[in-house]
């Protein structure tokens, strides 16, 4: 599965949690020179990245922006703490630490620039470093999930990043809090349904 599919997993989990039916149109990041760079797709997302979501007569790009829109227009179940600005900020902090801090370094465009000899070492190094910092953050704010005891956008970001960590052979025993939260989330149906191995663009050999 392509690294940018991380973002597909985040918002497809949100759709599953909120019970929103949707139709998927996979965008292959390698086929035809990168379908995300085609003119037709760049009309949906001028950045030439995935995902893009057409909803309510609008087209939105960027998984975190999509989730915030879904949570404001379809508030149940909530993906942000209600009536608690501090906890809401913490959800955003963890989400961006993963989706803006750790994940982009593994994007296909970055790995292609590095070349095959460097990409495994690169991915391992930066996920490992990022998880050491994230583990420290979660020590003081986590409960059953990343921020307290309710599922939030932060948890949607965590699960696919642990998947990538395993792909890059990061030793997850170093991160007991991250591992505990991940294992708890992985038992929930919405997270099972949106697992990277069940995405339409997942190669056959990686499917579960």
C-alpha positions in Angstrom: 0.0 0.0 0.0 1.3 3.5 -0.9 2.2 5.7 2.1 -0.3 8.4 1.1 -3.0 5.8 1.7 -2.3 6.5 5.4 -4.5 9.5 4.8 -7.3 7.5 3.2 -7.3 5.2 6.2 -7.7 8.2 8.6 -10.8 9.6 7.0 -12.3 6.2 5.9 -12.2 5.3 9.6 -14.1 8.5 10.4 -16.7 7.7 7.8 -17.1 4.2 9.3 -17.4 5.5 12.8 -20.1 7.9 11.8 -21.9 5.3 9.7 -21.6 7.4 6.4 -22.0 5.4 3.2 -19.5 6.3 0.5 -18.2 5.3 -2.8 -14.4 4.9 -3.3 -12.4 5.7 -6.4 -8.8 4.5 -5.9 -6.1 6.8 -7.1 -2.9 4.8 -7.8 0.2 6.7 -7.0 2.5 4.7 -9.2 0.4 3.7 -12.2 0.5 5.9 -15.3 3.2 8.1 -13.7 1.0 8.8 -10.7 -2.7 9.1 -11.2 -2.8 11.8 -8.4 -0.9 14.1 -10.9 -3.4 13.7 -13.7 -5.2 16.9 -14.7 -8.6 15.5 -13.9 -7.6 14.6 -10.3 -5.8 17.9 -9.7 -9.1 19.6 -10.4 -10.2 17.9 -7.2 -7.0 18.4 -5.2 -4.6 20.9 -6.8 -1.8 19.6 -4.5 -1.8 16.3 -6.4 -2.2 14.3 -3.2 -4.8 12.0 -1.7 -7.4 12.0 -0.5 -10.2 14.1 -1.9 -13.8 13.8 -0.8 -16.9 15.0 -2.7 -19.6 15.7 -0.2 -22.6 18.0 0.3 -21.9 19.7 -3.1 -18.3 20.5 -2.1 -14.9 18.9 -2.6 -12.5 18.7 0.3 -8.9 17.6 0.5 -6.7 16.8 3.5 -7.8 14.1 5.9 -7.8 16.2 9.0 -9.8 19.0 7.4 -12.3 16.4 6.1 -12.7 15.0 9.6 -13.3 18.4 11.1 -16.0 19.1 8.5 -17.6 15.7 9.1 -17.6 16.3 12.8 -19.3 19.7 12.5 -21.9 18.5 10.0 -22.5 15.0 11.3 -21.7 15.4 15.0 -22.6 11.9 16.3 -20.5 10.1 17.4 -18.2 13.1 18.2 -14.5 12.9 17.2 -13.6 15.9 19.4 -14.4 16.5 23.0 -17.5 18.6 23.5 -17.4 21.7 25.6 -13.7 21.3 26.5 -11.4 23.6 24.5 -8.3 22.3 26.2 -9.0 18.6 25.4 -10.0 19.6 21.9 -6.7 21.3 21.4 -4.9 18.2 22.7 -6.7 16.1 20.1 -5.4 18.5 17.4 -1.9 18.5 18.9 -1.6 14.7 18.7 -3.3 14.5 15.3 -0.9 17.0 13.8 2.1 15.5 15.6 1.3 12.3 13.6 -0.2 13.5 10.4 1.9 16.5 9.9 5.1 15.6 11.8 5.7 11.9 11.4 3.8 10.7 8.4 4.8 13.1 5.6 8.4 12.0 5.9 7.3 8.6 4.6 5.4 9.9 1.6 6.0 8.3 -1.7 7.5 11.4 -3.2 10.1 11.6 -0.4 11.0 7.9 -0.6 11.4 8.0 -4.3 13.8 10.9 -4.0 15.8 9.0 -1.4 16.1 5.9 -3.6 15.6 2.2 -2.7 18.9 1.9 -0.7 18.0 4.6 1.8 14.2 4.5 2.2 14.0 1.6 4.7 16.6 3.2 7.0 15.0 6.6 6.6 11.4 5.5 7.4 12.6 3.5 10.4 14.6 6.4 11.8 11.9 9.0 11.6 9.0 6.9 12.8 11.1 5.7 15.7 12.1 9.2 16.6 8.6 10.5 16.3 7.1 7.7 18.4 9.6 8.4 21.2 8.3 12.0 21.3 4.6 10.9 20.9 4.9 8.4 23.8 6.0 11.2 26.1 3.0 13.3 25.1 0.6 10.4 25.7 2.0 9.7 29.1 0.2 12.7 30.5 -3.0 12.9 28.4 -4.0 9.4 27.4 -6.7 7.3 29.0 -8.2 4.4 27.3 -7.5 6.2 24.1 -5.1 9.0 23.0 -6.9 11.8 24.8 -8.9 10.5 27.7 -11.4 7.7 27.4 -13.3 8.7 24.2 -12.3 8.0 20.6 -11.1 11.1 18.8 -9.4 12.2 15.6 -6.1 11.5 17.3 -6.9 7.8 17.5 -7.8 7.8 13.8 -4.3 9.1 13.1 -2.5 6.7 15.4 -3.6 3.3 13.9 -2.3 3.7 10.4 0.9 5.2 11.7 1.5 2.0 13.8 0.9 0.0 10.6 3.6 2.0 8.9 5.9 1.5 11.9 5.5 -2.2 11.6 6.3 -2.0 7.9 9.5 -0.2 8.7 10.3 -2.7 11.4 10.2 -0.3 14.3 10.5 -2.1 17.7 7.0 -1.3 19.1 8.0 -2.7 22.6 9.6 0.6 23.2 6.2 2.3 23.1 3.8 0.6 25.6 1.2 3.4 25.6 1.1 3.7 21.8 0.9 -0.1 21.6 -1.9 -0.4 24.2 -4.1 2.2 22.6 -3.5 0.7 19.1 -4.4 -2.8 20.2 -7.6 -1.5 21.9 -8.6 0.4 18.8 -7.8 -2.5 16.5 -10.6 -4.5 18.1 -13.3 -2.0 17.1 -15.3 -2.8 14.0 -14.8 0.7 12.4 -11.1 0.4 12.6 -11.1 -3.2 11.3 -13.2 -2.1 8.3 -10.8 0.8 7.5 -7.6 -1.2 8.1 -4.9 -0.6 5.4 -5.1 -4.2 4.3 -8.7 -3.7 3.4 -8.3 -0.6 1.3 -9.2 -1.0 -2.4 -5.6 0.0 -3.4 -4.0 -2.5 -1.2 -1.9 -5.1 -3.2 -3.3 -8.6 -3.1 -0.3 -10.0 -1.3 -0.9 -7.6 1.6 -4.7 -8.2 2.0 -6.1 -9.9 5.1 
